[in-house]
Amino acid sequence: MFCVAPPELETKMNITKGGLVLFSANSNSSCMELSKKIAEDVNTTIMELLIMVYACKTSCAKSIIGVIPYFPYSKQCKMRKRGSIVSKLLASMMCKAGLTHLITMDLHQKEIQGFFNIPVDNLRASPFLLQYIQEEIPDYRNAVIVAKSPASAKRAQSFAERLRLGIAVIHGEAQDAESDLVDGRHSPPMVRSVAAIHPSLEIPMLIPKEKPPITVVGDVGGRIAIIVDDIIDDVDSFLAAAETLKERGAYKIFVMATHGLLSSDAPRLIEESAIDEVVVTNTIPHEIQKLQCPKIKTVDISMILSEAIRRIHNGESMSYLFRNIGLDD
C-alpha cells in the first residue's frame, strides 16, 4: 500500500531521510506498507509514486493500493478547446505502473473515477465539515449556505439540506473598467475567416458568453454566510464573493472547503479580507499558511482514511463509509 501521508502520520512512523518508510502491518511480514512524505513539488511526488508502485509490481506484490487524499491535477478533467485532459493521463499512468486500488477524497468531478480501470473509493469530507459547523458556529441556525458560482450549487444544496438551512447562489462577475480583449489573452485577434473552406460555405460562429453583473440569488441580510466548495486555491473568487455578501448584509462569513491548497499569497489576502474564517481539511499540509493567517482552521479527516485502510486490509465492506450519500453528493 502506498500512502501519500499527511504530517500527522510522520510522528507515528520512522520516516527516513528520503521520506520513505517500510513497516509491517499487524506484525505480518506478508503485508508490507510504504508511506511517502509529501514533497513540496507535486510533480516530484507523482514521479516517486509511479516508481515505487512499479517497483512493488515488479516485486510480485499481490495488491498495490494508493491512498491519495488530494488527487493532483483534478481540475484538469475536461477538454478546453483543444487542450489535454491531464487527470486522465495521470490515471492511466497510475494504472499502467501497477496500482490495483485507489483511495482518495472529494474528487473535483466524480466522473474522474471513470478514468481508472481499477476500483476507486472517493471518500467524502462533508460529514467532518458539517460537524464543525454544528459544534464551532454557535449561531449556525441563523446561517445560509452560499454557492459562489452556479457550478458549486449542488454541493451547497447538499450542505443546506443536511443542516436544514437556506441556500443562496452568487451569479455573474464583477464588471472591469477595461475589456479583457486588450490584455493579450486573445492574441492574435479573433478574425472571422472563411478562406480555408469552400467559398459557397460559411460556418456560423458561436456567440461568446457574457456574464451579467454579479448578483446574489437568495436572502443573506442579517445572516451568517457559509461559502462551500471543494478546493480553495486562488482566493480571488472567494474574496469577491465575501465582499458581495457583506454588501448584501451578511454579518459573518465562513469559507468551507475540503482541499486547502492556499497557494501564492492566499494567506495574506484572506487575512486582509472580509472573510472571518476559512475551514479546510488536512488532505494537504498547510501549516505554513496557518502561521501566516490565523483565520485558517483545520479539520482532521485521518479517521476516515485509516478506517478505509483497515477495512480494505481486513477484506471488509466499504459501503459503511458511503452511507447516506446520494447521487448529487
Phi, psi and chi 1 to 4 in degrees:
 res  aa     phi    psi   chi1   chi2   chi3   chi4
   1 MET       -  129.8  178.5  176.5  -67.9      -
   2 PHE  -107.1  125.0 -177.6   88.2      -      -
   3 CYS  -122.1  121.6  176.8      -      -      -
   4 VAL   -80.3   96.3 -179.4      -      -      -
   5 ALA   -89.6  138.2      -      -      -      -
   6 PRO   -73.2  164.2   23.7  -30.9      -      -
   7 PRO   -58.8  -26.6  -23.2   33.0      -      -
   8 GLU   -59.6  -29.2  -73.1   75.2    5.5      -
   9 LEU   -81.8  -16.0  -63.3 -180.0      -      -
  10 GLU   -66.0  -35.1  -64.7  176.4   22.0      -
  11 THR   -70.3  -18.9   57.3      -      -      -
  12 LYS   -95.7   -4.0  -55.4  174.8 -175.2  177.4
  13 MET  -126.7  157.2  -58.5  176.2 -177.7      -
  14 ASN   -90.2   80.5 -176.4   20.2      -      -
  15 ILE   -71.4  128.4  -58.1  -67.8      -      -
  16 THR   -79.4  176.6   61.5      -      -      -
  17 LYS   -60.5  -35.8 -175.5  177.3  179.8  179.8
  18 GLY   -80.2   -1.7      -      -      -      -
  19 GLY    85.1   10.5      -      -      -      -
  20 LEU  -115.9  134.0  178.7   65.0      -      -
  21 VAL  -130.5  142.6   63.5      -      -      -
  22 LEU  -122.1  124.1  179.8   66.4      -      -
  23 PHE  -146.2  162.4   63.6   94.8      -      -
  24 SER   -94.4  140.0  -60.2      -      -      -
  25 ALA   -90.3  128.1      -      -      -      -
  26 ASN    56.7   33.3  -61.4  -25.7      -      -
  27 SER    56.0   28.6  -59.7      -      -      -
  28 ASN  -110.9  111.7 -177.3    2.4      -      -
  29 SER   -67.1  -13.2   58.4      -      -      -
  30 SER   -82.4   -9.6   64.3      -      -      -
  31 CYS  -123.6  103.5  179.1      -      -      -
  32 MET  -110.0  149.1  -52.3  -61.8  -71.8      -
  33 GLU  -127.4  142.8  -63.3 -170.6    5.9      -
  34 LEU  -111.0  134.9  -70.6  172.0      -      -
  35 SER  -129.3  133.8  178.4      -      -      -
  36 LYS  -121.2  128.7  178.6   66.6 -178.9   68.4
  37 LYS   -68.0  138.2 -178.3  179.3  177.0 -179.3
  38 ILE   -66.9  128.7  -66.6  178.4      -      -
  39 ALA   -88.1  160.9      -      -      -      -
  40 GLU   -67.6  -35.0  -68.2 -175.7    1.2      -
  41 ASP   -91.6  115.2 -177.0    8.7      -      -
  42 VAL   -65.1  -33.2   63.9      -      -      -
  43 ASN   -67.7  -36.2  -63.3  -42.5      -      -
  44 THR   -64.6  -42.1  -59.4      -      -      -
  45 THR   -63.3  -41.9  -56.6      -      -      -
  46 ILE   -61.8  -44.4  -68.3  170.9      -      -
  47 MET   -65.2  -41.1 -160.3   63.2 -148.1      -
  48 GLU   -64.7  -38.0  -68.7  176.5   -9.1      -
  49 LEU   -60.0  -48.4  162.7   65.2      -      -
  50 LEU   -63.5  -39.9  -63.4  174.2      -      -
  51 ILE   -65.3  -43.2  -67.9  172.0      -      -
  52 MET   -71.6  -36.5  -79.0 -172.5  -80.6      -
  53 VAL   -62.4  -42.9  168.0      -      -      -
  54 TYR   -67.2  -34.6 -175.1   69.0      -      -
  55 ALA   -63.9  -40.5      -      -      -      -
  56 CYS   -66.0  -39.0  -67.3      -      -      -
  57 LYS   -63.9  -46.3  177.4 -176.1  178.4 -178.6
  58 THR   -71.5  -13.5   54.3      -      -      -
  59 SER   -93.7   13.8  -60.7      -      -      -
  60 CYS    66.0   37.6  -58.7      -      -      -
  61 ALA   -66.0  137.9      -      -      -      -
  62 LYS   -67.0  -44.2 -178.1 -179.9  178.6 -179.1
  63 SER  -144.8  144.8   63.0      -      -      -
  64 ILE  -127.4  110.3  -52.9  169.4      -      -
  65 ILE  -110.8  124.0  -55.1  167.1      -      -
  66 GLY   -97.2  131.2      -      -      -      -
  67 VAL  -110.9  100.8 -176.2      -      -      -
  68 ILE  -124.3   90.9  -52.2  176.2      -      -
  69 PRO   -55.0  -42.3  -24.6   34.1      -      -
  70 TYR  -114.3  114.4  170.8   65.9      -      -
  71 PHE   -79.3  115.6 -171.8   75.0      -      -
  72 PRO   -67.1  154.2   23.1  -31.4      -      -
  73 TYR    60.8   24.0  -67.1  101.2      -      -
  74 SER   -69.8  -22.4   59.1      -      -      -
  75 LYS   -71.6  -24.1  -82.9 -166.1  171.2 -176.8
  76 GLN   -91.8   63.6  -60.6 -175.8   31.0      -
  77 CYS  -111.8    5.0   59.6      -      -      -
  78 LYS  -131.9  152.4  -63.5  178.7 -179.4  178.8
  79 MET   -83.1  121.9  179.4  175.0  -72.0      -
  80 ARG  -105.8  114.8  -61.6 -179.5 -176.2  -84.7
  81 LYS    56.6 -115.0  -64.4 -176.0  178.5  178.9
  82 ARG  -111.4   25.9  -61.8  -66.9  -66.8  176.0
  83 GLY   -76.5  177.4      -      -      -      -
  84 SER   -97.5  155.7   60.2      -      -      -
  85 ILE  -101.8   92.7  -53.3  176.6      -      -
  86 VAL   -68.1  -36.9 -177.6      -      -      -
  87 SER   -64.5  -31.3   57.3      -      -      -
  88 LYS   -66.6  -41.8  166.4   61.4  176.4  174.6
  89 LEU   -61.9  -44.6  171.0   63.9      -      -
  90 LEU   -64.7  -40.1 -170.2   54.7      -      -
  91 ALA   -63.4  -42.0      -      -      -      -
  92 SER   -64.3  -39.4  -59.3      -      -      -
  93 MET   -64.8  -41.2  -68.2  167.9   63.9      -
  94 MET   -66.1  -42.7  -70.8 -178.2  179.1      -
  95 CYS   -66.3  -39.9  -65.4      -      -      -
  96 LYS   -67.9  -34.6 -170.8   66.5  175.7  177.6
  97 ALA   -67.0  -27.0      -      -      -      -
  98 GLY   129.2    7.2      -      -      -      -
  99 LEU   -64.0  135.7 -149.8   62.7      -      -
 100 THR  -110.8  -11.4   59.5      -      -      -
 101 HIS  -161.7  144.0 -163.0  137.4      -      -
 102 LEU  -129.8  132.4  177.7   66.9      -      -
 103 ILE  -115.0  121.2  -59.3  174.4      -      -
 104 THR  -139.0 -174.9 -174.3      -      -      -
 105 MET  -143.3  130.5  177.3  163.9  -75.8      -
 106 ASP    46.1   67.2  -82.1  -17.5      -      -
 107 LEU   -60.0  147.2  -69.4  169.7      -      -
 108 HIS   -58.9  -37.5 -174.9   59.3      -      -
 109 GLN  -134.8  130.8  -64.2  -71.8  -18.3      -
 110 LYS   -61.1  -25.6  -63.8 -168.2  -63.4  -67.6
 111 GLU   -66.1  -12.8  -69.0   76.3   12.7      -
 112 ILE   -60.3  -27.7  -65.9  176.6      -      -
 113 GLN   -58.7  -29.1  -62.7  173.5   81.8      -
 114 GLY   -71.9  -13.1      -      -      -      -
 115 PHE   -73.2  -19.1  -66.4  160.3      -      -
 116 PHE   -96.8  148.8  -66.8   85.0      -      -
 117 ASN  -108.1   26.6   53.7   15.2      -      -
 118 ILE  -127.9  163.3   58.8  174.3      -      -
 119 PRO   -63.7  137.7  -21.2   31.6      -      -
 120 VAL  -127.4  125.1  177.1      -      -      -
 121 ASP  -104.4  106.3  -72.3  -44.2      -      -
 122 ASN   -95.3   90.6 -178.3   28.8      -      -
 123 LEU   -72.4  162.9  -57.2  175.0      -      -
 124 ARG  -115.9  139.6  -55.6  -62.1 -162.7  -83.9
 125 ALA   -98.3   -5.4      -      -      -      -
 126 SER   -59.0  -36.0   52.4      -      -      -
 127 PRO   -59.3  -35.7  -25.5   34.8      -      -
 128 PHE   -72.7  -38.0  -62.5   91.1      -      -
 129 LEU   -70.3  -38.1  -62.8  176.4      -      -
 130 LEU   -63.8  -40.5  -68.8  169.3      -      -
 131 GLN   -63.7  -38.4 -176.2 -179.3   20.4      -
 132 TYR   -63.3  -43.1 -176.5   92.5      -      -
 133 ILE   -60.0  -45.4  -66.6  173.6      -      -
 134 GLN   -69.1  -31.5  -67.4  173.7  -36.6      -
 135 GLU   -96.9  -30.6  -65.0  179.4   -4.1      -
 136 GLU  -106.3  -10.6  -58.3  -63.2  -29.3      -
 137 ILE  -113.0   96.7  -56.2  178.9      -      -
 138 PRO   -57.4  -39.1  -20.8   32.1      -      -
 139 ASP  -101.6   37.4 -160.8   18.8      -      -
 140 TYR   -67.7  -17.8   83.4   93.0      -      -
 141 ARG   -66.5  -19.3  -71.4  -65.5 -179.1 -172.5
 142 ASN   -97.9   22.4 -172.3   35.8      -      -
 143 ALA  -100.5  165.0      -      -      -      -
 144 VAL  -134.6  135.4   58.0      -      -      -
 145 ILE   -83.6  130.5  -54.2  -62.2      -      -
 146 VAL  -118.2  132.8  179.4      -      -      -
 147 ALA  -100.8  122.2      -      -      -      -
 148 LYS   -73.3   -8.6   69.4  178.4  179.9   67.0
 149 SER  -156.6  157.9   65.8      -      -      -
 150 PRO   -58.9  -24.2  -26.1   34.9      -      -
 151 ALA   -65.4  -28.9      -      -      -      -
 152 SER  -100.4   16.5   56.4      -      -      -
 153 ALA   -66.9  -35.2      -      -      -      -
 154 LYS   -64.3  -42.2  -77.3 -172.1  176.4 -178.9
 155 ARG   -63.7  -43.0  179.9  179.7  -65.2  -90.7
 156 ALA   -63.2  -39.3      -      -      -      -
 157 GLN   -63.6  -39.4 -179.2 -177.6   -1.6      -
 158 SER   -62.3  -45.1  175.9      -      -      -
 159 PHE   -63.2  -45.2  -87.1   69.0      -      -
 160 ALA   -62.7  -41.4      -      -      -      -
 161 GLU   -67.5  -35.5  -70.2  175.9   -9.1      -
 162 ARG   -76.3  -29.4  -77.9  169.9  167.5   77.0
 163 LEU   -95.5   -2.7  -67.1  170.7      -      -
 164 ARG    58.7   46.0  -46.8  -61.4 -167.4  -92.9
 165 LEU  -120.1  169.6  -61.1  176.6      -      -
 166 GLY   -81.5  172.4      -      -      -      -
 167 ILE  -133.4  146.6 -176.0  174.4      -      -
 168 ALA  -135.6  147.5      -      -      -      -
 169 VAL  -127.4  131.7  179.8      -      -      -
 170 ILE   -94.1  128.2  -62.0  177.1      -      -
 171 HIS  -128.9  145.2  177.1   56.3      -      -
 172 GLY    96.0 -170.3      -      -      -      -
 173 GLU  -149.5  159.1   62.7 -179.3   -2.4      -
 174 ALA   -66.5  139.9      -      -      -      -
 175 GLN   -87.2  121.6  -60.2  -63.3  -56.4      -
 176 ASP   -82.5  153.8  -63.4  -32.6      -      -
 177 ALA   -68.8  -35.4      -      -      -      -
 178 GLU  -111.5  148.4  -63.6 -177.8    3.1      -
 179 SER   -73.4  145.0  171.5      -      -      -
 180 ASP   -76.2   -1.3   63.6  -10.9      -      -
 181 LEU   -73.2  -13.5  -66.6  175.7      -      -
 182 VAL  -103.5    4.5  -61.7      -      -      -
 183 ASP   -95.7    4.7   66.7   -3.5      -      -
 184 GLY    96.8   -8.6      -      -      -      -
 185 ARG   -71.6  -19.8   73.5  179.5   67.9 -177.6
 186 HIS  -109.6   40.7  -66.7  -62.5      -      -
 187 SER  -100.3  130.8  178.6      -      -      -
 188 PRO   -71.1  160.8   28.0  -35.5      -      -
 189 PRO   -58.1  148.0  -21.1   31.7      -      -
 190 MET   -75.1  109.7  -65.8  178.4  -67.4      -
 191 VAL  -112.7  130.8  178.5      -      -      -
 192 ARG   -76.6  109.7 -172.6  173.4 -177.3  179.0
 193 SER  -126.8  136.9  174.4      -      -      -
 194 VAL  -120.8   18.4  -65.4      -      -      -
 195 ALA   -69.6  -24.5      -      -      -      -
 196 ALA   -84.7   -6.5      -      -      -      -
 197 ILE  -117.6  176.7   62.1  175.9      -      -
 198 HIS   -63.8  138.1 -166.1  -85.1      -      -
 199 PRO   -56.8  -27.5  -23.5   33.5      -      -
 200 SER   -83.3   -6.1   63.0      -      -      -
 201 LEU  -109.6  146.6  -62.3  175.6      -      -
 202 GLU  -143.5  107.0 -174.2  173.2  -15.4      -
 203 ILE   -76.2  124.8  -59.8  175.8      -      -
 204 PRO   -68.3  142.6   25.0  -33.5      -      -
 205 MET   -91.9  146.9  -66.9 -176.3   65.0      -
 206 LEU   -74.5  132.0 -168.8   63.9      -      -
 207 ILE   -67.0  128.1  -60.8  174.1      -      -
 208 PRO   -66.9  149.4   23.4  -32.5      -      -
 209 LYS   -76.3  148.4  -68.3 -178.3  179.7  179.6
 210 GLU  -139.0  111.9 -177.1  175.7  -12.6      -
 211 LYS   -74.5  143.4  -70.4 -173.2  177.7 -179.7
 212 PRO   -74.3  169.8   28.3  -34.5      -      -
 213 PRO   -56.9  151.4  -22.7   31.7      -      -
 214 ILE   -63.0  131.1 -166.1  165.9      -      -
 215 THR  -137.6  158.8   55.6      -      -      -
 216 VAL  -115.3  119.7  179.2      -      -      -
 217 VAL   -94.0  105.2 -178.5      -      -      -
 218 GLY   128.2  161.5      -      -      -      -
 219 ASP   -98.6  120.8 -178.6   23.4      -      -
 220 VAL  -120.9    4.3  -63.4      -      -      -
 221 GLY   -63.2  127.1      -      -      -      -
 222 GLY    66.2   22.4      -      -      -      -
 223 ARG  -120.4  165.6  -47.4  -79.8  -72.2  -82.5
 224 ILE   -88.2  125.9  -59.9  173.6      -      -
 225 ALA   -98.9  125.3      -      -      -      -
 226 ILE  -117.0  105.1  -56.4  175.7      -      -
 227 ILE   -84.8  127.2  -54.3  173.2      -      -
 228 VAL  -118.5  142.5  -63.0      -      -      -
 229 ASP  -159.8  174.5 -148.8  -22.1      -      -
 230 ASP   -94.6  -32.9   60.5  -28.7      -      -
 231 ILE  -132.6  136.0  -60.3  173.5      -      -
 232 ILE  -123.1  108.3  175.6  168.7      -      -
 233 ASP  -122.7  -79.9 -176.3    8.0      -      -
 234 ASP   -79.9  117.0 -178.2   11.1      -      -
 235 VAL   -89.6    2.4  -61.9      -      -      -
 236 ASP   -58.2  -43.5  -70.2  -18.5      -      -
 237 SER   -66.7  -34.0   59.4      -      -      -
 238 PHE   -70.3  -38.3  -69.3   92.9      -      -
 239 LEU   -65.8  -41.6  -57.9 -176.1      -      -
 240 ALA   -64.3  -40.0      -      -      -      -
 241 ALA   -64.8  -40.1      -      -      -      -
 242 ALA   -64.6  -41.8      -      -      -      -
 243 GLU   -62.6  -41.4  -70.4  -66.7  -23.7      -
 244 THR   -64.0  -42.6  -57.8      -      -      -
 245 LEU   -65.7  -37.0  -66.2  171.2      -      -
 246 LYS   -63.3  -41.2  -83.8  -71.1 -174.3 -176.4
 247 GLU   -65.2  -30.1  -67.1  173.5    0.9      -
 248 ARG   -85.8    0.1  -60.2  -60.4 -165.7  -81.3
 249 GLY   108.2    3.3      -      -      -      -
 250 ALA   -68.6  131.1      -      -      -      -
 251 TYR   -97.7   -9.1   70.8   91.6      -      -
 252 LYS  -150.1  138.2 -139.3  168.6 -169.8 -179.5
 253 ILE  -129.5  124.6  -60.6  172.2      -      -
 254 PHE  -115.6  149.0  -69.3   80.6      -      -
 255 VAL  -121.8  125.1  174.9      -      -      -
 256 MET  -116.7  129.1  -61.4  -87.8  179.2      -
 257 ALA  -149.7  152.8      -      -      -      -
 258 THR   -76.9  -51.1  -58.1      -      -      -
 259 HIS  -107.3  117.8  -50.7  -66.0      -      -
 260 GLY  -103.9   85.6      -      -      -      -
 261 LEU   -70.4  -44.5  -84.8   68.9      -      -
 262 LEU    48.1   52.1  -58.5  169.5      -      -
 263 SER   -81.0  169.8   57.0      -      -      -
 264 SER    57.0 -132.4 -171.7      -      -      -
 265 ASP   -98.2   31.4   55.5  -11.2      -      -
 266 ALA   -57.7  -44.1      -      -      -      -
 267 PRO   -57.8  -41.8  -25.6   35.3      -      -
 268 ARG   -65.9  -42.0  178.4 -176.0   61.5   81.3
 269 LEU   -65.1  -38.8  -65.4  174.2      -      -
 270 ILE   -66.3  -41.8  -67.8  172.5      -      -
 271 GLU   -62.2  -34.7 -176.2   65.8   24.6      -
 272 GLU   -90.6    0.8  -61.9  171.7   -4.6      -
 273 SER   -95.1 -179.0   70.3      -      -      -
 274 ALA   -82.8   -1.9      -      -      -      -
 275 ILE   -72.6  132.6  -62.0  173.7      -      -
 276 ASP   -86.0  -33.1  -66.5  -79.2      -      -
 277 GLU  -158.8  139.9 -162.5  168.2  -76.2      -
 278 VAL  -117.0  120.4  174.8      -      -      -
 279 VAL  -113.2  121.0 -177.3      -      -      -
 280 VAL  -133.1  162.4  -67.2      -      -      -
 281 THR   -91.6  173.7   69.4      -      -      -
 282 ASN   -96.6   34.2   55.9  -14.2      -      -
 283 THR   -65.6  -25.4   55.2      -      -      -
 284 ILE  -128.1  131.2  -59.9  172.3      -      -
 285 PRO   -66.9  133.2   21.6  -31.0      -      -
 286 HIS  -143.9   41.1   47.3  -95.2      -      -
 287 GLU   -64.2  -39.1  -77.8   71.0   21.4      -
 288 ILE   -64.4  -41.9  -63.0  177.3      -      -
 289 GLN   -64.3  -35.1  -70.6   88.5  -25.5      -
 290 LYS   -67.5  -33.1  -71.6  179.5   68.2  175.4
 291 LEU   -68.7  -31.9  -67.0  175.2      -      -
 292 GLN   -80.1  -24.1  -62.8  172.3  -13.4      -
 293 CYS  -141.7  106.5  178.1      -      -      -
 294 PRO   -65.5  -13.1  -17.1   29.6      -      -
 295 LYS   -72.5  -16.4  -67.6 -178.6  178.5 -179.5
 296 ILE   -83.1  123.8  -58.7  173.1      -      -
 297 LYS  -118.1  152.5  -52.3  -64.0  179.7 -176.7
 298 THR  -119.3  137.7  -54.0      -      -      -
 299 VAL  -111.9  126.9  175.3      -      -      -
 300 ASP   -81.9  125.9 -177.9   26.1      -      -
 301 ILE  -116.8   14.5   47.1   84.0      -      -
 302 SER   -63.4  -24.1   59.9      -      -      -
 303 MET   -61.4  -45.9 -177.4 -173.6  -58.4      -
 304 ILE   -72.7  -32.4 -168.4  170.1      -      -
 305 LEU   -67.3  -43.9  -69.4  174.2      -      -
 306 SER   -65.1  -35.7   59.7      -      -      -
 307 GLU   -68.4  -37.4  177.9   63.0   14.6      -
 308 ALA   -63.8  -43.1      -      -      -      -
 309 ILE   -62.2  -44.1  -65.6  171.8      -      -
 310 ARG   -61.9  -43.0 -172.9 -166.2   68.9   80.3
 311 ARG   -66.8  -41.2  -74.6  176.5  174.0  -89.6
 312 ILE   -66.5  -40.6  -68.5  175.5      -      -
 313 HIS   -63.2  -37.4  173.1   67.3      -      -
 314 ASN   -91.1    1.1  -65.9  -29.7      -      -
 315 GLY    71.0   28.4      -      -      -      -
 316 GLU   -92.0  165.9  -60.5  177.0   15.4      -
 317 SER   -72.0  143.7  172.1      -      -      -
 318 MET   -94.9   -3.4  -68.1  -76.1  -70.6      -
 319 SER   -63.2  -27.1   60.0      -      -      -
 320 TYR   -61.1  -33.1  178.0   78.5      -      -
 321 LEU   -76.4  -10.3  -58.3  179.5      -      -
 322 PHE  -114.7   19.8  -65.0   94.1      -      -
 323 ARG   -69.5  146.1   65.0 -165.7 -173.5  -78.3
 324 ASN    63.1   19.5  -62.2  -30.7      -      -
 325 ILE   -99.8  120.8  -67.2  179.2      -      -
 326 GLY   -92.0 -178.2      -      -      -      -
 327 LEU   -67.8  -27.7  -65.2  174.8      -      -
 328 ASP   -91.4   -1.4  -65.7  -26.5      -      -
 329 ASP   -85.3      -  -66.5  -30.5      -      -
